Amino acid sequence: MKPIDLTLTISKSIPSFPGSPKPQFISWSSLKEDGYNLELLFLSSHTGTHLDAPFHFVKNGIKIDQIPLDRLMGKAILIKLKKSKNSSISKSDILQFEKKNGNIPKNSSIFFFTDWQKNLKKDNYFTENPGLALSAAKYLAQKKTNLVGIDSPSIDLGKDESFSVHHTLSKNNILIVENLANLNKISSKEFNFTILPLKLKDATGSPVRAVAF
């Protein structure tokens, strides 16, 4: 399989989580004045396609710079479940996938395609997005899942202000990747992936470059 970019392009116009700042690109140096171009970036560590470290929701959770590299690359399983607004991915959905495709091994990295990303420019992208049901999160925790990724802006339902799924996954040391792009371009149920965050000291998250190949 040719490499597939699973990353949203970060720009001034990319939608941001409610309450988070819009990205800013500030020109600092120019070819004319300084002999080179350089810009300053101002953005949330959870902008665009990004990785949540467990520290995002757990006091003693690992931080973004502490994540071992071998957790950020390897084999992944893709589960395609088209979901509409406020619809959850249930434990039953995952069990049905396993019934057809075999049990998901422990320590797996699992990516969910919901087709929600088509709503990226709509007002309800962050408020009515699909996500995991708590039952699904607990089931994945039982399997000691390594990483969970989704093409939605949050692993929680947009209407869930308690962040119950984030809490469940994070306290079980499961990495979370949100706002993945182009999952529809992956034709196989298993693929190789690399997801590399910036090595930001003590940070809760980071934008990533995510690739399937």
C-alpha positions as CSV (number, residue, x, y, z in Angstrom):
1,M,0.0,0.0,0.0
2,K,1.3,3.5,-0.9
3,P,1.6,5.8,2.1
4,I,-1.6,7.6,3.0
5,D,-1.5,10.8,4.9
6,L,-3.9,10.6,7.8
7,T,-3.3,14.2,8.9
8,L,-5.4,17.3,8.6
9,T,-3.5,20.4,7.4
10,I,-3.2,23.0,10.2
11,S,-4.1,26.5,9.0
12,K,-5.6,29.6,10.5
13,S,-9.0,28.4,9.3
14,I,-8.9,24.8,10.8
15,P,-11.8,24.3,13.2
16,S,-10.8,24.4,16.9
17,F,-12.3,22.8,19.9
18,P,-14.8,25.2,21.6
19,G,-12.8,27.3,24.1
20,S,-9.5,26.7,22.4
21,P,-7.6,29.4,20.5
22,K,-7.5,29.5,16.7
23,P,-4.0,28.8,15.3
24,Q,-2.0,31.8,14.5
25,F,0.9,32.0,12.1
26,I,2.9,35.2,12.8
27,S,5.6,36.4,10.4
28,W,8.8,37.0,12.4
29,S,11.6,37.2,9.8
30,S,11.5,37.8,6.1
31,L,13.9,37.3,3.1
32,K,13.8,41.0,2.4
33,E,14.7,42.1,6.0
34,D,16.6,39.2,7.4
35,G,17.7,37.0,4.5
36,Y,15.4,34.2,5.5
37,N,11.7,33.5,6.2
38,L,10.6,32.4,9.7
39,E,7.2,32.4,11.4
40,L,6.0,32.0,15.0
41,L,3.2,29.5,15.7
42,F,0.5,30.0,18.4
43,L,-1.8,27.0,18.8
44,S,-3.3,24.5,21.2
45,S,-1.3,21.3,21.7
46,H,-4.6,19.6,20.7
47,T,-5.0,21.3,17.3
48,G,-5.9,19.3,14.2
49,T,-4.9,15.7,14.0
50,H,-3.4,15.2,17.5
51,L,-2.4,12.7,20.2
52,D,-3.7,12.8,23.7
53,A,-1.2,11.6,26.3
54,P,-2.8,10.0,29.4
55,F,-1.6,13.1,31.4
56,H,-4.3,15.0,29.6
57,F,-6.9,13.5,32.0
58,V,-4.8,11.6,34.6
59,K,-2.7,13.3,37.2
60,N,0.1,10.8,37.1
61,G,-0.3,9.7,33.5
62,I,2.5,9.7,31.1
63,K,3.2,12.9,29.2
64,I,3.7,13.4,25.5
65,D,7.5,13.4,25.7
66,Q,7.5,10.1,27.8
67,I,5.6,7.9,25.3
68,P,7.9,5.1,24.0
69,L,8.4,5.2,20.2
70,D,7.3,1.6,19.8
71,R,3.8,2.6,20.9
72,L,3.6,5.1,18.1
73,M,4.1,2.7,15.2
74,G,3.3,-0.8,14.1
75,K,0.3,-2.8,13.0
76,A,-3.2,-1.3,13.3
77,I,-6.7,-2.6,12.9
78,L,-9.3,-0.5,11.0
79,I,-13.0,-0.7,12.0
80,K,-15.3,1.1,9.6
81,L,-18.7,2.1,11.2
82,K,-20.4,5.0,9.6
83,K,-22.1,7.0,12.4
84,S,-24.4,10.0,12.3
85,K,-24.5,12.9,14.8
86,N,-24.6,11.9,18.5
87,S,-24.2,8.2,17.6
88,S,-21.9,6.1,19.7
89,I,-19.6,3.1,18.8
90,S,-20.8,0.5,21.2
91,K,-19.3,-2.6,22.7
92,S,-21.7,-4.6,20.6
93,D,-20.3,-2.9,17.4
94,I,-16.8,-4.1,18.3
95,L,-18.1,-7.6,19.2
96,Q,-19.8,-7.8,15.8
97,F,-16.6,-6.8,14.1
98,E,-14.8,-9.6,16.1
99,K,-17.4,-12.1,15.1
100,K,-16.8,-11.5,11.4
101,N,-13.0,-10.9,11.6
102,G,-11.7,-12.7,14.6
103,N,-10.8,-11.5,18.1
104,I,-8.8,-8.3,18.4
105,P,-5.5,-9.2,20.1
106,K,-4.4,-7.6,23.3
107,N,-2.2,-4.5,23.0
108,S,-3.6,-3.7,19.6
109,S,-3.8,-0.2,18.0
110,I,-7.4,0.3,16.7
111,F,-8.6,3.0,14.3
112,F,-12.3,3.9,13.9
113,F,-13.7,5.3,10.7
114,T,-17.1,7.0,11.3
115,D,-17.2,9.2,8.2
116,W,-17.8,12.2,10.5
117,Q,-14.9,14.2,9.0
118,K,-17.1,15.2,6.0
119,N,-18.7,17.6,8.5
120,L,-15.4,19.3,9.3
121,K,-16.6,22.8,8.1
122,K,-20.0,22.5,9.7
123,D,-21.1,24.2,13.0
124,N,-21.9,20.9,14.7
125,Y,-18.6,19.2,14.0
126,F,-17.5,19.5,17.7
127,T,-20.9,19.5,19.3
128,E,-22.7,16.5,17.8
129,N,-19.8,14.3,16.8
130,P,-19.9,10.5,17.2
131,G,-17.6,8.8,19.7
132,L,-17.1,5.7,21.7
133,A,-19.7,4.5,24.2
134,L,-18.4,4.0,27.7
135,S,-19.0,0.2,27.3
136,A,-16.7,0.2,24.3
137,A,-14.0,2.1,26.1
138,K,-14.2,-0.4,29.0
139,Y,-14.0,-3.3,26.7
140,L,-10.9,-1.9,24.9
141,A,-9.3,-1.3,28.3
142,Q,-9.9,-4.9,29.2
143,K,-8.0,-5.8,26.1
144,K,-5.1,-3.6,27.2
145,T,-5.4,-1.7,23.9
146,N,-2.3,0.3,23.0
147,L,-3.9,3.1,21.0
148,V,-7.3,4.2,19.8
149,G,-7.7,6.6,16.9
150,I,-10.8,8.1,15.3
151,D,-11.8,10.5,12.5
152,S,-13.9,12.5,14.9
153,P,-12.7,15.5,16.9
154,S,-13.1,13.7,20.1
155,I,-13.2,10.1,21.3
156,D,-16.2,11.1,23.5
157,L,-19.5,12.0,22.0
158,G,-19.8,15.7,21.4
159,K,-22.6,16.0,24.0
160,D,-20.7,14.2,26.7
161,E,-19.2,17.0,28.8
162,S,-17.9,14.5,31.4
163,F,-15.3,13.1,29.1
164,S,-16.0,9.7,30.5
165,V,-14.3,7.8,27.6
166,H,-11.2,10.0,27.8
167,H,-11.0,9.2,31.5
168,T,-11.5,5.5,31.1
169,L,-8.9,5.1,28.3
170,S,-6.4,7.5,29.9
171,K,-6.4,5.9,33.3
172,N,-5.7,2.6,31.5
173,N,-2.7,4.2,29.7
174,I,-4.3,4.0,26.3
175,L,-3.1,6.6,23.8
176,I,-5.8,8.6,21.9
177,V,-5.5,10.0,18.4
178,E,-8.3,12.4,17.3
179,N,-9.2,14.1,14.0
180,L,-7.6,11.5,11.8
181,A,-8.1,12.1,8.1
182,N,-8.4,9.9,5.0
183,L,-9.3,6.7,6.8
184,N,-11.7,6.0,4.0
185,K,-8.7,5.6,1.7
186,I,-7.5,2.5,3.6
187,S,-8.9,-0.6,1.9
188,S,-7.6,-3.3,4.2
189,K,-8.7,-4.1,7.8
190,E,-5.0,-4.2,8.9
191,F,-2.3,-1.8,8.0
192,N,1.0,-0.3,9.2
193,F,1.0,3.1,10.8
194,T,3.3,5.8,12.2
195,I,2.0,8.6,14.4
196,L,4.7,11.0,15.5
197,P,4.0,13.9,18.0
198,L,6.4,16.7,18.8
199,K,8.6,15.9,21.8
200,L,7.2,18.6,24.0
201,K,8.4,18.6,27.6
202,D,5.6,17.8,30.1
203,A,2.8,18.4,27.5
204,T,-0.7,16.8,27.5
205,G,-0.7,16.4,23.8
206,S,0.7,17.4,20.4
207,P,-0.3,17.7,16.8
208,V,1.0,14.7,14.9
209,R,1.9,13.6,11.4
210,A,0.0,10.3,11.0
211,V,0.7,8.0,8.1
212,A,-0.7,4.6,7.0
213,F,1.4,2.4,4.7
